[in-house]
């Protein structure tokens, strides 16, 4: 009965099914307390209800309360999955020690800051123990694991455990999966890892490790497919690690945010099966080795926020499965190699904050039909924007700010089809492969005077940023047909003309920055209909006449309109010549509207971005 959208509570009469062995109510909308689920009365000629139950799946519901005593009486239960509910306490977890047949235990407790009793180490048949994404704390000792000889999958990621075992401890288990992210394990790599010869998945991210990767690590790495050591303080140079040779079967490699130094070793080319390489936020220097072209299965390459330099290697074009390329915040220079056009599967191209120069070539618009994010911010690109950029029919984010671009904004931008839709994309759909789906795509948006980072909510971003260039010509009216736009920034250019009345069609717009241009004329009253607009900057233009200070426009302060000497009316102190006439007219309009304008104004504030 899983995945049937069942509502309400679980009927207590279910305890009468004395021969029931399998019960799956997962992925529904069940609520109520587990304590009320079964009364615990003797209804099956047994001291416990459901005496034959072997598998119980209640995950992804809305169940609340504590773990009930009757769970510990299910002596034949082998699999228990309770994660993604609203359970509030470990309650009687100690009763689980009597479930001698239990093989799989998965649950999530919210709003609980307690520890795990060491009696859990008595569950000798336990095969899978998954306590990830809780707020559990306390110390884990050898007693927590002393009888878990059958354990293969241990996931205690995103908790606050501290591991305290002796340096010569040998665990009773041989794990295939070990995930201990955010647990305090360091400062050194735990020596007991040497005994784990079958590991395929290892996550020690944010584990307070501040040492070198030990030499014995290569003895446990031959089967590793996923290695996540990000957000530690690893010592030593990546150059000397020979990392490619002792990880031959790797699919996912993340050393992000570890402070790693040195150059990227040539041995990276030995990772012929790798799908994700994330070395971002380190102190790597030198260039990208040409051997990267041997990583033919690579889908995500993230080298952002380092000190890499030189040209972007032409050999990257041989990594033809690449979907996400992040080389941002480095020191790459010269022009983009034309060979990049062969990466036709790219969804994300982020080359921002480098020293790249030359023209933004027209082939960018034709080579990447699936491109969702194009970020070339803060480089030295010059000349005109190619009109063929409009062929990027999947594009949701175009950030070309802080370059030396000139000429008019192409009228063809109206053909950016994905931006003309008022629904959001799902970035998770970009990566369907087993490894790359674990990579969290990130996007930096500079808006509202703030630096915002999007990851899980990246699907909310539909943006054009052409600010801080030398663009000129008329305000591109066609841009008002891109109905899905959330952020639009054309500031610090030389754009002339009027804001068209059709600007009101951008109903999703949350941020609009047109400051420091040469725009003139009246501010269109239709802008008051932009109910989602939370940030507006019209500073330093040549706007004139009365500000349409109604509805959404009445939420903005003086600084929004400063530097336009011919503007008048609220919120400015400068009064318009016909202000008295306008007051009489507005009084009549308020009576005609019957107050509905004010009501819709407050509703729009509530629904605004």
Residue pairs with C-beta under 8 A, 6 or more apart in sequence:
1 24
1 25
1 28
2 24
2 25
2 26
2 27
2 28
2 57
3 26
3 27
3 28
4 28
5 28
5 29
6 25
6 28
6 29
6 30
7 28
7 29
7 30
7 31
8 30
8 31
8 32
9 30
9 31
9 32
9 36
9 37
10 25
10 30
10 32
10 37
12 36
12 37
12 38
12 39
14 20
14 23
14 37
14 38
14 50
15 38
15 39
15 41
15 43
15 44
15 49
15 50
16 43
16 44
17 50
18 43
18 44
18 45
18 46
18 50
18 51
18 52
19 52
20 50
20 52
20 53
21 52
21 53
21 54
21 55
22 53
22 54
22 55
23 50
23 53
23 55
23 56
23 57
24 55
24 57
25 57
25 58
25 61
26 57
26 58
26 59
26 60
26 61
26 81
27 59
27 60
27 61
28 60
28 61
29 61
29 62
30 58
30 61
30 62
30 63
31 61
31 62
31 63
31 64
32 63
32 64
33 63
33 64
33 65
33 66
34 58
34 63
34 64
34 65
34 66
34 67
34 68
34 71
34 87
35 65
35 66
35 68
37 68
38 49
38 50
38 68
38 70
39 49
40 48
40 49
40 68
40 69
40 70
40 73
41 49
43 49
44 50
44 51
47 73
48 70
48 73
48 74
48 75
49 70
49 73
50 74
51 74
51 75
51 76
52 76
53 74
53 76
53 77
54 76
54 77
54 78
54 79
54 101
55 77
55 78
55 79
56 74
56 77
56 79
56 80
56 81
57 79
57 81
58 81
58 82
58 85
59 81
59 82
59 83
59 84
59 85
59 106
60 83
60 84
60 85
61 84
61 85
62 85
62 86
63 82
63 85
63 86
63 87
64 85
64 86
64 87
64 88
65 87
65 88
65 89
65 91
66 87
66 88
66 89
66 90
66 91
66 92
67 82
67 87
67 89
67 90
67 91
67 92
67 93
67 95
67 96
68 91
68 92
69 92
69 95
71 77
71 80
71 92
71 95
71 96
71 99
72 92
72 94
72 95
72 96
72 97
72 98
72 99
73 95
73 98
74 99
75 98
75 99
75 100
75 101
76 101
77 99
77 101
77 102
78 101
78 102
78 103
78 104
78 125
79 102
79 103
79 104
80 99
80 102
80 104
80 105
80 106
80 107
81 104
81 106
81 107
82 106
82 107
82 108
83 106
83 107
83 108
83 130
83 133
84 108
85 108
86 110
87 107
87 108
87 109
87 110
88 109
88 110
88 111
88 112
89 109
89 112
89 114
90 109
90 112
90 114
90 116
93 116
93 117
93 120
94 117
94 119
96 102
96 105
96 120
96 123
97 117
97 119
97 120
97 122
97 123
99 123
100 123
100 124
100 125
101 125
102 123
102 125
102 126
103 125
103 126
103 127
103 128
103 150
104 126
104 127
104 128
105 123
105 126
105 128
105 129
105 130
106 128
106 130
107 130
107 131
108 131
108 132
108 133
108 134
109 134
109 135
109 136
110 134
110 135
111 135
112 134
112 135
112 136
113 135
113 136
113 137
114 136
114 137
114 138
115 136
115 137
115 138
115 139
116 131
116 136
116 138
116 140
116 144
116 161
118 141
118 143
118 144
120 129
120 144
121 143
121 144
121 145
121 146
121 147
121 148
122 147
123 147
123 148
124 147
124 148
124 149
124 150
125 150
126 148
126 150
126 151
127 150
127 151
127 152
127 153
128 151
128 152
128 153
129 148
129 151
129 153
129 154
129 155
129 156
130 153
130 155
131 155
131 156
131 159
132 155
132 156
132 157
132 158
132 159
132 179
133 157
133 158
134 158
134 159
135 159
135 160
136 156
136 159
136 160
136 161
137 159
137 160
137 161
137 162
138 161
138 162
139 161
139 162
139 163
139 164
140 156
140 161
140 162
140 163
140 164
140 165
140 183
141 164
141 165
142 165
142 166
142 169
145 151
145 171
145 172
145 173
146 172
147 172
148 172
148 173
149 172
149 173
150 173
151 172
151 173
151 175
152 173
152 174
152 175
152 176
152 177
153 175
153 176
153 177
154 173
154 175
154 177
154 178
154 179
154 180
155 177
155 179
156 179
156 180
156 183
157 179
157 180
157 181
157 182
157 183
157 203
158 181
158 182
159 182
159 183
160 182
160 183
160 184
161 180
161 183
161 184
162 183
162 184
163 180
163 183
163 184
163 185
163 190
165 190
165 192
167 191
168 191
169 192
170 192
170 195
171 192
171 195
171 196
174 195
174 196
174 197
174 198
175 196
175 198
175 199
176 198
176 199
176 200
176 201
177 199
177 200
177 201
178 196
178 199
178 201
178 202
178 203
179 201
179 202
179 203
180 203
180 204
180 207
181 203
181 204
181 205
181 206
181 207
181 228
182 205
182 206
182 207
183 207
184 207
184 208
185 204
185 207
185 208
185 209
186 207
186 208
186 209
186 210
186 211
186 232
187 208
187 209
187 210
187 211
188 209
188 211
188 214
189 204
189 209
189 211
189 213
189 214
189 217
193 199
193 217
193 220
194 216
194 219
194 220
196 220
197 219
197 220
197 223
198 223
199 220
199 221
199 223
199 224
200 223
200 224
200 225
200 226
201 224
201 225
201 226
202 224
202 226
202 227
202 228
203 226
203 228
204 228
204 229
204 232
205 228
205 229
205 230
205 231
205 232
205 254
206 230
206 231
206 232
207 232
208 232
209 229
209 232
209 233
209 234
210 232
210 233
210 234
210 235
211 234
211 235
212 234
212 235
212 236
213 229
213 234
213 236
213 241
217 246
218 246
221 227
221 246
221 247
222 246
222 248
222 249
223 249
224 247
224 249
224 250
225 249
225 250
225 251
225 252
225 435
226 250
226 251
226 252
226 435
226 438
227 247
227 250
227 252
227 253
227 254
228 252
228 254
229 254
229 255
229 258
230 254
230 255
230 256
230 257
230 258
230 278
231 256
231 257
231 258
232 257
232 258
233 258
233 259
234 255
234 258
234 259
234 260
236 261
236 262
237 260
237 261
237 262
237 263
238 255
238 260
238 261
238 262
238 263
238 264
238 265
238 279
238 282
238 284
239 262
239 263
239 264
239 265
240 262
240 265
241 265
242 265
242 267
243 253
243 265
243 267
243 268
244 265
244 266
244 267
244 268
244 269
244 270
244 271
245 267
245 270
247 253
247 271
248 270
248 271
248 273
249 273
250 271
250 273
250 274
251 273
251 274
251 275
251 276
251 434
251 435
252 274
252 275
252 276
252 435
252 438
252 439
253 271
253 274
253 276
253 277
253 278
254 276
254 278
255 278
255 279
255 282
256 278
256 279
256 280
256 281
256 282
256 302
257 280
257 281
257 282
258 282
259 282
259 283
260 279
260 282
260 283
260 284
261 282
261 283
261 284
261 285
262 284
262 285
262 286
263 284
263 285
263 286
263 287
263 289
264 279
264 284
264 286
264 288
264 289
264 303
264 308
265 289
266 289
266 291
267 291
268 277
268 289
268 291
268 292
268 295
269 289
269 291
269 292
269 293
269 294
269 295
270 294
271 277
271 294
271 295
272 294
272 295
272 296
272 297
273 297
274 295
274 297
274 298
275 297
275 298
275 299
275 300
275 433
275 434
275 435
275 436
276 298
276 299
276 300
276 302
276 435
276 436
276 438
276 439
277 295
277 298
277 300
277 301
277 302
277 303
278 300
278 302
278 439
279 302
279 303
279 306
280 302
280 303
280 304
280 305
280 306
280 326
281 304
281 305
281 306
282 305
282 306
283 306
283 307
284 303
284 306
284 307
284 308
285 306
285 307
285 308
285 309
286 308
286 309
286 310
287 308
287 309
287 310
287 311
287 313
288 303
288 308
288 310
288 312
288 313
288 316
289 313
290 313
290 315
292 298
292 301
292 313
292 315
292 316
292 319
293 313
293 315
293 316
293 318
293 319
295 319
296 318
296 319
296 320
296 321
297 321
298 319
298 321
298 322
299 321
299 322
299 323
299 324
299 431
299 433
299 435
299 436
300 322
300 323
300 324
300 431
300 436
300 439
301 319
301 322
301 324
301 325
301 326
302 324
302 326
302 439
303 326
303 327
303 330
304 326
304 327
304 328
304 329
304 330
304 350
305 328
305 329
305 330
306 329
306 330
307 330
307 331
308 327
308 330
308 331
308 332
309 330
309 331
309 332
309 333
310 332
310 333
311 332
311 333
311 334
311 337
312 327
312 332
312 336
312 337
312 340
312 351
312 356
313 337
314 337
314 339
315 339
316 322
316 325
316 337
316 339
316 340
316 343
317 337
317 339
317 340
317 341
317 342
317 343
318 342
319 343
320 342
320 343
320 344
320 345
321 345
322 343
322 345
322 346
323 345
323 346
323 347
323 348
323 370
323 430
323 431
323 436
324 346
324 347
324 348
324 430
324 431
324 436
324 439
324 441
325 343
325 346
325 348
325 349
325 350
325 351
326 348
326 350
327 350
327 351
327 354
328 350
328 351
328 352
328 353
328 354
328 375
329 352
329 353
329 354
330 353
330 354
331 354
331 355
332 351
332 354
332 355
332 356
333 354
333 355
333 356
333 357
334 356
334 357
334 358
335 356
335 357
335 358
335 359
336 351
336 356
336 358
336 361
338 361
338 363
340 367
341 363
341 364
341 366
341 367
342 367
343 367
343 368
344 367
344 368
344 369
344 370
345 370
346 368
346 370
346 371
347 370
347 371
347 372
347 373
347 394
347 430
348 371
348 372
348 373
348 430
348 441
349 368
349 371
349 373
349 374
349 375
350 373
350 375
351 375
351 376
351 379
352 375
352 376
352 377
352 378
352 379
352 399
352 444
353 377
353 378
353 379
354 378
354 379
355 379
355 380
356 376
356 379
356 380
356 381
357 379
357 380
357 381
357 382
358 381
358 382
359 381
359 382
359 383
359 384
359 386
360 376
360 381
360 383
360 385
360 386
360 389
360 400
360 405
361 386
362 386
362 387
362 388
363 388
364 374
364 386
364 388
364 389
364 392
365 386
365 387
365 388
365 389
365 390
365 391
365 392
366 388
366 391
368 374
368 392
369 391
369 392
369 393
369 394
370 394
371 392
371 394
371 395
372 394
372 395
372 396
372 397
372 418
372 425
372 427
372 430
373 395
373 396
373 397
373 443
374 392
374 395
374 397
374 398
374 399
374 400
375 397
375 399
375 443
376 399
376 400
376 403
377 399
377 400
377 401
377 402
377 403
377 465
378 401
378 402
378 403
379 402
379 403
380 403
380 404
381 400
381 403
381 404
381 405
382 403
382 404
382 405
382 406
383 405
383 406
383 407
384 405
384 406
384 407
384 408
385 400
385 405
385 407
385 409
385 410
385 466
385 471
386 410
387 410
387 411
387 412
388 412
389 398
389 410
389 412
389 413
390 410
390 412
390 413
390 414
390 415
390 416
391 415
392 398
392 416
393 415
393 416
393 417
393 418
394 417
394 418
395 416
395 418
395 419
396 418
396 419
396 425
396 461
396 462
396 463
396 484
397 443
397 445
397 461
397 462
397 463
398 416
398 463
398 464
398 465
398 466
399 445
399 463
399 465
400 465
400 466
400 469
401 446
401 465
401 466
401 467
401 468
401 469
401 489
402 467
402 468
402 469
403 468
403 469
404 469
404 470
405 466
405 469
405 470
405 471
406 469
406 470
406 471
406 472
407 471
407 472
407 473
408 471
408 472
408 473
408 474
408 476
409 466
409 471
409 473
409 476
409 479
409 490
409 495
410 476
411 476
411 478
413 464
413 476
413 478
413 479
413 482
414 420
414 476
414 478
414 479
414 481
414 482
416 482
418 425
418 462
418 484
419 462
419 464
419 482
419 483
419 484
419 485
420 481
420 482
420 483
420 484
421 483
421 484
422 483
422 484
422 507
422 508
423 484
424 459
424 460
424 462
424 484
425 459
426 459
427 441
427 458
427 459
428 437
430 441
431 437
431 439
431 441
440 455
440 456
441 455
441 458
442 453
442 454
442 455
442 458
443 453
443 454
443 455
443 458
443 461
444 451
444 452
444 453
444 454
445 451
445 452
445 453
445 454
445 461
445 463
445 465
445 487
446 452
446 465
446 489
447 463
447 465
447 487
447 489
447 510
447 511
447 513
447 535
448 511
448 534
448 535
449 535
454 460
454 461
460 486
461 486
461 487
462 482
462 484
462 485
462 486
462 487
462 508
463 485
463 486
463 487
463 488
463 489
464 479
464 482
464 485
464 487
464 488
464 489
465 487
465 488
465 489
466 489
466 490
466 493
467 489
467 490
467 491
467 492
467 493
467 513
468 491
468 492
468 493
469 492
469 493
470 493
470 494
471 490
471 493
471 494
471 495
472 493
472 494
472 495
472 496
473 495
473 496
474 495
474 496
474 497
475 490
475 495
475 496
475 497
475 498
475 499
475 500
475 514
475 519
477 500
477 502
479 485
479 488
480 500
480 502
480 503
480 505
480 506
481 502
481 505
482 506
483 505
483 506
483 507
483 508
484 508
485 506
485 508
485 509
486 508
486 509
486 510
486 511
486 609
487 509
487 510
487 511
488 506
488 509
488 511
488 512
488 513
489 511
489 512
489 513
490 513
490 514
490 517
491 513
491 514
491 515
491 516
491 517
491 537
492 515
492 516
492 517
493 516
493 517
494 517
494 518
495 514
495 517
495 518
495 519
496 517
496 518
496 519
496 520
497 519
497 520
497 521
498 519
498 520
498 521
498 522
498 524
499 514
499 519
499 521
499 523
499 524
499 527
500 524
501 524
501 526
502 526
503 524
503 526
503 527
503 530
504 524
504 526
504 527
504 529
504 530
506 512
506 530
507 529
507 530
507 531
507 532
508 532
508 609
509 530
509 532
509 533
510 532
510 533
510 534
510 535
510 608
510 609
511 533
511 534
511 535
511 536
512 530
512 533
512 535
512 536
512 537
513 535
513 536
513 537
514 537
514 538
514 541
515 537
515 538
515 539
515 540
515 541
515 563
516 539
516 540
516 541
517 540
517 541
518 541
518 542
519 538
519 541
519 542
519 543
520 541
520 542
520 543
520 544
521 543
521 544
521 545
522 543
522 544
522 545
522 546
523 538
523 543
523 545
523 547
523 548
523 553
523 567
524 548
525 548
525 550
527 533
527 536
527 548
527 552
527 553
528 548
528 550
528 551
528 552
528 553
528 554
529 551
529 552
530 552
531 551
531 552
531 600
531 604
531 605
531 607
531 608
532 604
532 607
532 608
532 609
533 552
533 608
534 608
534 609
536 553
536 556
536 560
537 560
538 560
538 561
538 564
539 559
539 560
539 561
539 562
539 563
539 564
540 562
540 563
540 564
541 563
541 564
542 564
542 566
543 561
543 564
543 566
543 567
544 564
544 566
544 567
545 566
545 567
545 568
545 576
546 567
546 568
546 569
546 576
546 578
546 579
546 582
547 553
547 561
547 567
547 568
547 569
547 570
547 571
547 572
549 569
549 570
549 571
550 597
551 597
551 600
551 601
551 604
552 601
552 604
552 605
552 608
554 570
554 601
555 605
556 571
557 571
558 571
558 572
560 571
561 567
561 571
561 572
567 574
568 574
568 575
568 576
568 577
568 579
569 575
569 576
569 579
569 582
576 582
590 597
